[in-house]
Amino acid sequence: MLTQQNNQLPEKFRVIAKDSKDLIYFVENINLSKFFWCYASQTLILGQTIEALVQPPQHPENYPLLIVY
């Protein structure tokens, strides 16, 4: 589901929820209507729409990272 390609373009995401304890976010990929938990390269605000790239996790048990532009 979440893959990174060499020439990947930023996609639009909407922040749906935040887990303050683990500092992770539940986001929607607006273009694909897909939802997932992730870390973010900067602090996000609930309801915010952002452009970002998805960096897959290095280990399967971790969350992906949204690199926000």
N, CA, C and O atoms as a Maestro MAE file, in Angstrom:
{
 s_m_m2io_version
 :::
 2.0.0
}

f_m_ct {
 s_m_title
 :::
 protein
 m_atom[276] {
  # First column is atom index #
  i_m_mmod_type
  r_m_x_coord
  r_m_y_coord
  r_m_z_coord
  i_m_residue_number
  s_m_chain_name
  s_m_pdb_residue_name
  s_m_pdb_atom_name
  i_m_atomic_number
  :::
  1 25 0.829 -1.195 0.000 1 A "MET " " N  " 7
  2 3 0.000 0.000 0.000 1 A "MET " " CA " 6
  3 2 0.867 1.251 0.000 1 A "MET " " C  " 6
  4 15 0.640 2.152 -0.807 1 A "MET " " O  " 8
  5 25 1.842 1.325 0.875 2 A "LEU " " N  " 7
  6 3 2.666 2.515 0.980 2 A "LEU " " CA " 6
  7 2 4.042 2.219 0.409 2 A "LEU " " C  " 6
  8 15 4.840 1.522 1.034 2 A "LEU " " O  " 8
  9 25 4.319 2.741 -0.764 3 A "THR " " N  " 7
  10 3 5.617 2.524 -1.375 3 A "THR " " CA " 6
  11 2 6.183 3.850 -1.809 3 A "THR " " C  " 6
  12 15 5.457 4.808 -2.073 3 A "THR " " O  " 8
  13 25 7.508 3.884 -1.877 4 A "GLN " " N  " 7
  14 3 8.169 5.099 -2.314 4 A "GLN " " CA " 6
  15 2 8.901 4.803 -3.610 4 A "GLN " " C  " 6
  16 15 9.605 3.799 -3.712 4 A "GLN " " O  " 8
  17 25 8.742 5.661 -4.589 5 A "GLN " " N  " 7
  18 3 9.412 5.506 -5.859 5 A "GLN " " CA " 6
  19 2 10.428 6.618 -5.996 5 A "GLN " " C  " 6
  20 15 10.327 7.640 -5.317 5 A "GLN " " O  " 8
  21 25 11.413 6.431 -6.872 6 A "ASN " " N  " 7
  22 3 12.494 7.401 -7.031 6 A "ASN " " CA " 6
  23 2 11.992 8.800 -7.361 6 A "ASN " " C  " 6
  24 15 12.483 9.777 -6.796 6 A "ASN " " O  " 8
  25 25 11.040 8.913 -8.249 7 A "ASN " " N  " 7
  26 3 10.541 10.222 -8.678 7 A "ASN " " CA " 6
  27 2 9.141 10.472 -8.138 7 A "ASN " " C  " 6
  28 15 8.289 11.010 -8.845 7 A "ASN " " O  " 8
  29 25 8.903 10.096 -6.919 8 A "GLN " " N  " 7
  30 3 7.589 10.242 -6.308 8 A "GLN " " CA " 6
  31 2 7.235 11.720 -6.139 8 A "GLN " " C  " 6
  32 15 8.062 12.524 -5.709 8 A "GLN " " O  " 8
  33 25 6.005 12.058 -6.482 9 A "LEU " " N  " 7
  34 3 5.516 13.422 -6.317 9 A "LEU " " CA " 6
  35 2 4.754 13.531 -5.003 9 A "LEU " " C  " 6
  36 15 4.164 12.551 -4.549 9 A "LEU " " O  " 8
  37 25 4.758 14.714 -4.385 10 A "PRO " " N  " 7
  38 3 3.980 14.895 -3.151 10 A "PRO " " CA " 6
  39 2 2.501 14.631 -3.403 10 A "PRO " " C  " 6
  40 15 1.982 14.915 -4.483 10 A "PRO " " O  " 8
  41 25 1.830 14.086 -2.393 11 A "GLU " " N  " 7
  42 3 0.404 13.829 -2.459 11 A "GLU " " CA " 6
  43 2 -0.290 14.634 -1.374 11 A "GLU " " C  " 6
  44 15 0.357 15.120 -0.447 11 A "GLU " " O  " 8
  45 25 -1.601 14.777 -1.488 12 A "LYS " " N  " 7
  46 3 -2.385 15.534 -0.495 12 A "LYS " " CA " 6
  47 2 -2.920 14.584 0.570 12 A "LYS " " C  " 6
  48 15 -3.444 13.511 0.268 12 A "LYS " " O  " 8
  49 25 -2.773 15.008 1.828 13 A "PHE " " N  " 7
  50 3 -3.237 14.239 2.966 13 A "PHE " " CA " 6
  51 2 -4.028 15.145 3.894 13 A "PHE " " C  " 6
  52 15 -3.765 16.344 3.979 13 A "PHE " " O  " 8
  53 25 -4.996 14.566 4.588 14 A "ARG " " N  " 7
  54 3 -5.772 15.286 5.600 14 A "ARG " " CA " 6
  55 2 -5.522 14.604 6.941 14 A "ARG " " C  " 6
  56 15 -5.571 13.378 7.044 14 A "ARG " " O  " 8
  57 25 -5.253 15.412 7.967 15 A "VAL " " N  " 7
  58 3 -4.993 14.891 9.307 15 A "VAL " " CA " 6
  59 2 -6.339 14.629 9.985 15 A "VAL " " C  " 6
  60 15 -7.133 15.549 10.181 15 A "VAL " " O  " 8
  61 25 -6.586 13.367 10.341 16 A "ILE " " N  " 7
  62 3 -7.861 12.950 10.920 16 A "ILE " " CA " 6
  63 2 -7.781 12.871 12.447 16 A "ILE " " C  " 6
  64 15 -8.710 13.286 13.140 16 A "ILE " " O  " 8
  65 25 -6.673 12.338 12.972 17 A "ALA " " N  " 7
  66 3 -6.532 12.146 14.423 17 A "ALA " " CA " 6
  67 2 -5.064 12.195 14.801 17 A "ALA " " C  " 6
  68 15 -4.181 12.060 13.953 17 A "ALA " " O  " 8
  69 25 -4.817 12.390 16.097 18 A "LYS " " N  " 7
  70 3 -3.457 12.454 16.627 18 A "LYS " " CA " 6
  71 2 -3.386 11.639 17.906 18 A "LYS " " C  " 6
  72 15 -4.268 11.733 18.760 18 A "LYS " " O  " 8
  73 25 -2.344 10.846 18.037 19 A "ASP " " N  " 7
  74 3 -2.067 10.126 19.273 19 A "ASP " " CA " 6
  75 2 -0.911 10.860 19.948 19 A "ASP " " C  " 6
  76 15 0.250 10.660 19.594 19 A "ASP " " O  " 8
  77 25 -1.233 11.703 20.912 20 A "SER " " N  " 7
  78 3 -0.223 12.544 21.562 20 A "SER " " CA " 6
  79 2 0.803 11.731 22.330 20 A "SER " " C  " 6
  80 15 1.953 12.148 22.461 20 A "SER " " O  " 8
  81 25 0.400 10.579 22.835 21 A "LYS " " N  " 7
  82 3 1.331 9.742 23.603 21 A "LYS " " CA " 6
  83 2 2.461 9.222 22.713 21 A "LYS " " C  " 6
  84 15 3.632 9.307 23.080 21 A "LYS " " O  " 8
  85 25 2.108 8.685 21.544 22 A "ASP " " N  " 7
  86 3 3.103 8.102 20.648 22 A "ASP " " CA " 6
  87 2 3.565 9.069 19.555 22 A "ASP " " C  " 6
  88 15 4.446 8.731 18.764 22 A "ASP " " O  " 8
  89 25 2.977 10.269 19.506 23 A "LEU " " N  " 7
  90 3 3.297 11.279 18.499 23 A "LEU " " CA " 6
  91 2 3.106 10.753 17.079 23 A "LEU " " C  " 6
  92 15 3.958 10.948 16.211 23 A "LEU " " O  " 8
  93 25 1.971 10.081 16.856 24 A "ILE " " N  " 7
  94 3 1.631 9.602 15.526 24 A "ILE " " CA " 6
  95 2 0.302 10.214 15.092 24 A "ILE " " C  " 6
  96 15 -0.484 10.688 15.912 24 A "ILE " " O  " 8
  97 25 0.077 10.189 13.788 25 A "TYR " " N  " 7
  98 3 -1.112 10.806 13.207 25 A "TYR " " CA " 6
  99 2 -1.868 9.790 12.355 25 A "TYR " " C  " 6
  100 15 -1.265 8.921 11.726 25 A "TYR " " O  " 8
  101 25 -3.196 9.910 12.343 26 A "PHE " " N  " 7
  102 3 -4.046 9.123 11.456 26 A "PHE " " CA " 6
  103 2 -4.416 10.054 10.319 26 A "PHE " " C  " 6
  104 15 -5.054 11.084 10.540 26 A "PHE " " O  " 8
  105 25 -4.022 9.702 9.102 27 A "VAL " " N  " 7
  106 3 -4.214 10.597 7.957 27 A "VAL " " CA " 6
  107 2 -4.968 9.891 6.841 27 A "VAL " " C  " 6
  108 15 -5.011 8.664 6.764 27 A "VAL " " O  " 8
  109 25 -5.560 10.713 5.979 28 A "GLU " " N  " 7
  110 3 -6.225 10.222 4.780 28 A "GLU " " CA " 6
  111 2 -5.452 10.709 3.565 28 A "GLU " " C  " 6
  112 15 -5.177 11.901 3.435 28 A "GLU " " O  " 8
  113 25 -5.103 9.790 2.677 29 A "ASN " " N  " 7
  114 3 -4.580 10.176 1.382 29 A "ASN " " CA " 6
  115 2 -5.796 10.602 0.567 29 A "ASN " " C  " 6
  116 15 -6.601 9.756 0.176 29 A "ASN " " O  " 8
  117 25 -5.940 11.884 0.310 30 A "ILE " " N  " 7
  118 3 -7.142 12.430 -0.319 30 A "ILE " " CA " 6
  119 2 -7.343 11.872 -1.726 30 A "ILE " " C  " 6
  120 15 -8.474 11.601 -2.130 30 A "ILE " " O  " 8
  121 25 -6.258 11.700 -2.470 31 A "ASN " " N  " 7
  122 3 -6.378 11.213 -3.848 31 A "ASN " " CA " 6
  123 2 -6.829 9.761 -3.913 31 A "ASN " " C  " 6
  124 15 -7.581 9.388 -4.814 31 A "ASN " " O  " 8
  125 25 -6.380 8.937 -2.970 32 A "LEU " " N  " 7
  126 3 -6.658 7.501 -3.008 32 A "LEU " " CA " 6
  127 2 -7.736 7.062 -2.020 32 A "LEU " " C  " 6
  128 15 -8.148 5.903 -2.034 32 A "LEU " " O  " 8
  129 25 -8.195 7.969 -1.166 33 A "SER " " N  " 7
  130 3 -9.153 7.640 -0.105 33 A "SER " " CA " 6
  131 2 -8.663 6.471 0.748 33 A "SER " " C  " 6
  132 15 -9.434 5.571 1.083 33 A "SER " " O  " 8
  133 25 -7.376 6.491 1.094 34 A "LYS " " N  " 7
  134 3 -6.762 5.477 1.965 34 A "LYS " " CA " 6
  135 2 -6.392 6.145 3.286 34 A "LYS " " C  " 6
  136 15 -5.969 7.300 3.312 34 A "LYS " " O  " 8
  137 25 -6.558 5.405 4.380 35 A "PHE " " N  " 7
  138 3 -6.288 5.913 5.715 35 A "PHE " " CA " 6
  139 2 -5.191 5.079 6.357 35 A "PHE " " C  " 6
  140 15 -5.126 3.868 6.148 35 A "PHE " " O  " 8
  141 25 -4.310 5.736 7.153 36 A "PHE " " N  " 7
  142 3 -3.257 5.002 7.854 36 A "PHE " " CA " 6
  143 2 -2.649 5.863 8.963 36 A "PHE " " C  " 6
  144 15 -2.770 7.088 8.962 36 A "PHE " " O  " 8
  145 25 -1.994 5.188 9.904 37 A "TRP " " N  " 7
  146 3 -1.246 5.854 10.970 37 A "TRP " " CA " 6
  147 2 0.179 6.095 10.493 37 A "TRP " " C  " 6
  148 15 0.734 5.284 9.751 37 A "TRP " " O  " 8
  149 25 0.780 7.219 10.922 38 A "CYS " " N  " 7
  150 3 2.144 7.532 10.501 38 A "CYS " " CA " 6
  151 2 2.786 8.538 11.459 38 A "CYS " " C  " 6
  152 15 2.112 9.178 12.267 38 A "CYS " " O  " 8
  153 25 4.092 8.652 11.342 39 A "TYR " " N  " 7
  154 3 4.829 9.747 11.962 39 A "TYR " " CA " 6
  155 2 4.857 10.888 10.952 39 A "TYR " " C  " 6
  156 15 4.536 10.681 9.782 39 A "TYR " " O  " 8
  157 25 5.236 12.089 11.385 40 A "ALA " " N  " 7
  158 3 5.344 13.225 10.467 40 A "ALA " " CA " 6
  159 2 6.646 13.970 10.727 40 A "ALA " " C  " 6
  160 15 7.152 13.983 11.849 40 A "ALA " " O  " 8
  161 25 7.179 14.583 9.690 41 A "SER " " N  " 7
  162 3 8.437 15.316 9.801 41 A "SER " " CA " 6
  163 2 8.279 16.654 10.514 41 A "SER " " C  " 6
  164 15 9.269 17.320 10.816 41 A "SER " " O  " 8
  165 25 7.039 17.049 10.783 42 A "GLN " " N  " 7
  166 3 6.773 18.266 11.552 42 A "GLN " " CA " 6
  167 2 5.437 18.101 12.267 42 A "GLN " " C  " 6
  168 15 4.668 17.192 11.955 42 A "GLN " " O  " 8
  169 25 5.165 18.975 13.218 43 A "THR " " N  " 7
  170 3 3.920 18.920 13.969 43 A "THR " " CA " 6
  171 2 2.745 19.249 13.046 43 A "THR " " C  " 6
  172 15 2.792 20.213 12.283 43 A "THR " " O  " 8
  173 25 1.692 18.431 13.127 44 A "LEU " " N  " 7
  174 3 0.507 18.628 12.302 44 A "LEU " " CA " 6
  175 2 -0.677 19.026 13.170 44 A "LEU " " C  " 6
  176 15 -0.685 18.780 14.376 44 A "LEU " " O  " 8
  177 25 -1.678 19.644 12.547 45 A "ILE " " N  " 7
  178 3 -2.872 20.113 13.231 45 A "ILE " " CA " 6
  179 2 -4.067 19.310 12.722 45 A "ILE " " C  " 6
  180 15 -4.183 19.055 11.523 45 A "ILE " " O  " 8
  181 25 -4.944 18.918 13.623 46 A "LEU " " N  " 7
  182 3 -6.141 18.180 13.233 46 A "LEU " " CA " 6
  183 2 -6.933 18.957 12.183 46 A "LEU " " C  " 6
  184 15 -7.148 20.162 12.320 46 A "LEU " " O  " 8
  185 25 -7.362 18.255 11.135 47 A "GLY " " N  " 7
  186 3 -8.124 18.878 10.064 47 A "GLY " " CA " 6
  187 2 -7.264 19.515 8.987 47 A "GLY " " C  " 6
  188 15 -7.772 19.887 7.929 47 A "GLY " " O  " 8
  189 25 -5.987 19.644 9.238 48 A "GLN " " N  " 7
  190 3 -5.069 20.277 8.301 48 A "GLN " " CA " 6
  191 2 -4.923 19.424 7.037 48 A "GLN " " C  " 6
  192 15 -4.902 18.195 7.111 48 A "GLN " " O  " 8
  193 25 -4.822 20.081 5.880 49 A "THR " " N  " 7
  194 3 -4.508 19.411 4.618 49 A "THR " " CA " 6
  195 2 -3.077 19.777 4.261 49 A "THR " " C  " 6
  196 15 -2.700 20.949 4.267 49 A "THR " " O  " 8
  197 25 -2.279 18.745 3.949 50 A "ILE " " N  " 7
  198 3 -0.859 18.959 3.677 50 A "ILE " " CA " 6
  199 2 -0.447 18.265 2.394 50 A "ILE " " C  " 6
  200 15 -1.145 17.376 1.906 50 A "ILE " " O  " 8
  201 25 0.686 18.673 1.852 51 A "GLU " " N  " 7
  202 3 1.334 17.949 0.764 51 A "GLU " " CA " 6
  203 2 2.543 17.268 1.360 51 A "GLU " " C  " 6
  204 15 3.322 17.888 2.084 51 A "GLU " " O  " 8
  205 25 2.704 15.975 1.053 52 A "ALA " " N  " 7
  206 3 3.789 15.217 1.662 52 A "ALA " " CA " 6
  207 2 4.131 14.000 0.819 52 A "ALA " " C  " 6
  208 15 3.370 13.580 -0.053 52 A "ALA " " O  " 8
  209 25 5.296 13.451 1.109 53 A "LEU " " N  " 7
  210 3 5.725 12.165 0.562 53 A "LEU " " CA " 6
  211 2 5.660 11.141 1.673 53 A "LEU " " C  " 6
  212 15 5.837 11.480 2.843 53 A "LEU " " O  " 8
  213 25 5.408 9.892 1.322 54 A "VAL " " N  " 7
  214 3 5.376 8.813 2.305 54 A "VAL " " CA " 6
  215 2 6.686 8.044 2.214 54 A "VAL " " C  " 6
  216 15 7.048 7.529 1.156 54 A "VAL " " O  " 8
  217 25 7.390 7.975 3.338 55 A "GLN " " N  " 7
  218 3 8.599 7.160 3.422 55 A "GLN " " CA " 6
  219 2 8.235 5.880 4.163 55 A "GLN " " C  " 6
  220 15 7.857 5.936 5.333 55 A "GLN " " O  " 8
  221 25 8.342 4.722 3.502 56 A "PRO " " N  " 7
  222 3 7.982 3.464 4.164 56 A "PRO " " CA " 6
  223 2 8.851 3.223 5.395 56 A "PRO " " C  " 6
  224 15 9.978 3.714 5.459 56 A "PRO " " O  " 8
  225 25 8.343 2.476 6.369 57 A "PRO " " N  " 7
  226 3 9.136 2.191 7.570 57 A "PRO " " CA " 6
  227 2 10.294 1.246 7.244 57 A "PRO " " C  " 6
  228 15 10.212 0.443 6.314 57 A "PRO " " O  " 8
  229 25 11.373 1.356 8.026 58 A "GLN " " N  " 7
  230 3 12.518 0.464 7.837 58 A "GLN " " CA " 6
  231 2 12.225 -0.924 8.383 58 A "GLN " " C  " 6
  232 15 12.799 -1.911 7.923 58 A "GLN " " O  " 8
  233 25 11.324 -1.001 9.373 59 A "HIS " " N  " 7
  234 3 10.926 -2.272 9.965 59 A "HIS " " CA " 6
  235 2 9.412 -2.399 9.852 59 A "HIS " " C  " 6
  236 15 8.699 -1.417 10.058 59 A "HIS " " O  " 8
  237 25 8.907 -3.585 9.530 60 A "PRO " " N  " 7
  238 3 7.461 -3.766 9.311 60 A "PRO " " CA " 6
  239 2 6.585 -3.388 10.500 60 A "PRO " " C  " 6
  240 15 5.422 -3.032 10.311 60 A "PRO " " O  " 8
  241 25 7.111 -3.458 11.714 61 A "GLU " " N  " 7
  242 3 6.291 -3.144 12.882 61 A "GLU " " CA " 6
  243 2 6.214 -1.640 13.169 61 A "GLU " " C  " 6
  244 15 5.489 -1.224 14.073 61 A "GLU " " O  " 8
  245 25 6.946 -0.828 12.419 62 A "ASN " " N  " 7
  246 3 6.925 0.624 12.602 62 A "ASN " " CA " 6
  247 2 5.929 1.288 11.654 62 A "ASN " " C  " 6
  248 15 5.419 0.660 10.727 62 A "ASN " " O  " 8
  249 25 5.666 2.561 11.905 63 A "TYR " " N  " 7
  250 3 4.775 3.351 11.054 63 A "TYR " " CA " 6
  251 2 5.585 4.053 9.966 63 A "TYR " " C  " 6
  252 15 6.772 4.314 10.162 63 A "TYR " " O  " 8
  253 25 4.972 4.363 8.825 64 A "PRO " " N  " 7
  254 3 5.654 5.153 7.808 64 A "PRO " " CA " 6
  255 2 5.840 6.596 8.285 64 A "PRO " " C  " 6
  256 15 5.251 7.013 9.282 64 A "PRO " " O  " 8
  257 25 6.652 7.337 7.569 65 A "LEU " " N  " 7
  258 3 6.919 8.741 7.885 65 A "LEU " " CA " 6
  259 2 6.387 9.613 6.761 65 A "LEU " " C  " 6
  260 15 6.674 9.369 5.589 65 A "LEU " " O  " 8
  261 25 5.610 10.633 7.122 66 A "LEU " " N  " 7
  262 3 5.176 11.636 6.139 66 A "LEU " " CA " 6
  263 2 6.212 12.743 6.143 66 A "LEU " " C  " 6
  264 15 6.468 13.367 7.173 66 A "LEU " " O  " 8
  265 25 6.808 12.981 4.977 67 A "ILE " " N  " 7
  266 3 7.756 14.081 4.834 67 A "ILE " " CA " 6
  267 2 6.961 15.252 4.261 67 A "ILE " " C  " 6
  268 15 6.596 15.268 3.086 67 A "ILE " " O  " 8
  269 25 6.707 16.225 5.124 68 A "VAL " " N  " 7
  270 3 5.802 17.334 4.794 68 A "VAL " " CA " 6
  271 2 6.557 18.430 4.058 68 A "VAL " " C  " 6
  272 15 7.686 18.771 4.412 68 A "VAL " " O  " 8
  273 25 5.903 18.987 3.011 69 A "TYR " " N  " 7
  274 3 6.472 20.103 2.253 69 A "TYR " " CA " 6
  275 2 5.879 21.400 2.691 69 A "TYR " " C  " 6
  276 15 6.238 22.453 2.163 69 A "TYR " " O  " 8
  :::
 }
 m_bond[275] {
  # First column is bond index #
  i_m_from
  i_m_to
  i_m_order
  :::
  1 1 2 1
  2 2 3 1
  3 3 4 2
  4 3 5 1
  5 5 6 1
  6 6 7 1
  7 7 8 2
  8 7 9 1
  9 9 10 1
  10 10 11 1
  11 11 12 2
  12 11 13 1
  13 13 14 1
  14 14 15 1
  15 15 16 2
  16 15 17 1
  17 17 18 1
  18 18 19 1
  19 19 20 2
  20 19 21 1
  21 21 22 1
  22 22 23 1
  23 23 24 2
  24 23 25 1
  25 25 26 1
  26 26 27 1
  27 27 28 2
  28 27 29 1
  29 29 30 1
  30 30 31 1
  31 31 32 2
  32 31 33 1
  33 33 34 1
  34 34 35 1
  35 35 36 2
  36 35 37 1
  37 37 38 1
  38 38 39 1
  39 39 40 2
  40 39 41 1
  41 41 42 1
  42 42 43 1
  43 43 44 2
  44 43 45 1
  45 45 46 1
  46 46 47 1
  47 47 48 2
  48 47 49 1
  49 49 50 1
  50 50 51 1
  51 51 52 2
  52 51 53 1
  53 53 54 1
  54 54 55 1
  55 55 56 2
  56 55 57 1
  57 57 58 1
  58 58 59 1
  59 59 60 2
  60 59 61 1
  61 61 62 1
  62 62 63 1
  63 63 64 2
  64 63 65 1
  65 65 66 1
  66 66 67 1
  67 67 68 2
  68 67 69 1
  69 69 70 1
  70 70 71 1
  71 71 72 2
  72 71 73 1
  73 73 74 1
  74 74 75 1
  75 75 76 2
  76 75 77 1
  77 77 78 1
  78 78 79 1
  79 79 80 2
  80 79 81 1
  81 81 82 1
  82 82 83 1
  83 83 84 2
  84 83 85 1
  85 85 86 1
  86 86 87 1
  87 87 88 2
  88 87 89 1
  89 89 90 1
  90 90 91 1
  91 91 92 2
  92 91 93 1
  93 93 94 1
  94 94 95 1
  95 95 96 2
  96 95 97 1
  97 97 98 1
  98 98 99 1
  99 99 100 2
  100 99 101 1
  101 101 102 1
  102 102 103 1
  103 103 104 2
  104 103 105 1
  105 105 106 1
  106 106 107 1
  107 107 108 2
  108 107 109 1
  109 109 110 1
  110 110 111 1
  111 111 112 2
  112 111 113 1
  113 113 114 1
  114 114 115 1
  115 115 116 2
  116 115 117 1
  117 117 118 1
  118 118 119 1
  119 119 120 2
  120 119 121 1
  121 121 122 1
  122 122 123 1
  123 123 124 2
  124 123 125 1
  125 125 126 1
  126 126 127 1
  127 127 128 2
  128 127 129 1
  129 129 130 1
  130 130 131 1
  131 131 132 2
  132 131 133 1
  133 133 134 1
  134 134 135 1
  135 135 136 2
  136 135 137 1
  137 137 138 1
  138 138 139 1
  139 139 140 2
  140 139 141 1
  141 141 142 1
  142 142 143 1
  143 143 144 2
  144 143 145 1
  145 145 146 1
  146 146 147 1
  147 147 148 2
  148 147 149 1
  149 149 150 1
  150 150 151 1
  151 151 152 2
  152 151 153 1
  153 153 154 1
  154 154 155 1
  155 155 156 2
  156 155 157 1
  157 157 158 1
  158 158 159 1
  159 159 160 2
  160 159 161 1
  161 161 162 1
  162 162 163 1
  163 163 164 2
  164 163 165 1
  165 165 166 1
  166 166 167 1
  167 167 168 2
  168 167 169 1
  169 169 170 1
  170 170 171 1
  171 171 172 2
  172 171 173 1
  173 173 174 1
  174 174 175 1
  175 175 176 2
  176 175 177 1
  177 177 178 1
  178 178 179 1
  179 179 180 2
  180 179 181 1
  181 181 182 1
  182 182 183 1
  183 183 184 2
  184 183 185 1
  185 185 186 1
  186 186 187 1
  187 187 188 2
  188 187 189 1
  189 189 190 1
  190 190 191 1
  191 191 192 2
  192 191 193 1
  193 193 194 1
  194 194 195 1
  195 195 196 2
  196 195 197 1
  197 197 198 1
  198 198 199 1
  199 199 200 2
  200 199 201 1
  201 201 202 1
  202 202 203 1
  203 203 204 2
  204 203 205 1
  205 205 206 1
  206 206 207 1
  207 207 208 2
  208 207 209 1
  209 209 210 1
  210 210 211 1
  211 211 212 2
  212 211 213 1
  213 213 214 1
  214 214 215 1
  215 215 216 2
  216 215 217 1
  217 217 218 1
  218 218 219 1
  219 219 220 2
  220 219 221 1
  221 221 222 1
  222 222 223 1
  223 223 224 2
  224 223 225 1
  225 225 226 1
  226 226 227 1
  227 227 228 2
  228 227 229 1
  229 229 230 1
  230 230 231 1
  231 231 232 2
  232 231 233 1
  233 233 234 1
  234 234 235 1
  235 235 236 2
  236 235 237 1
  237 237 238 1
  238 238 239 1
  239 239 240 2
  240 239 241 1
  241 241 242 1
  242 242 243 1
  243 243 244 2
  244 243 245 1
  245 245 246 1
  246 246 247 1
  247 247 248 2
  248 247 249 1
  249 249 250 1
  250 250 251 1
  251 251 252 2
  252 251 253 1
  253 253 254 1
  254 254 255 1
  255 255 256 2
  256 255 257 1
  257 257 258 1
  258 258 259 1
  259 259 260 2
  260 259 261 1
  261 261 262 1
  262 262 263 1
  263 263 264 2
  264 263 265 1
  265 265 266 1
  266 266 267 1
  267 267 268 2
  268 267 269 1
  269 269 270 1
  270 270 271 1
  271 271 272 2
  272 271 273 1
  273 273 274 1
  274 274 275 1
  275 275 276 2
  :::
 }
}
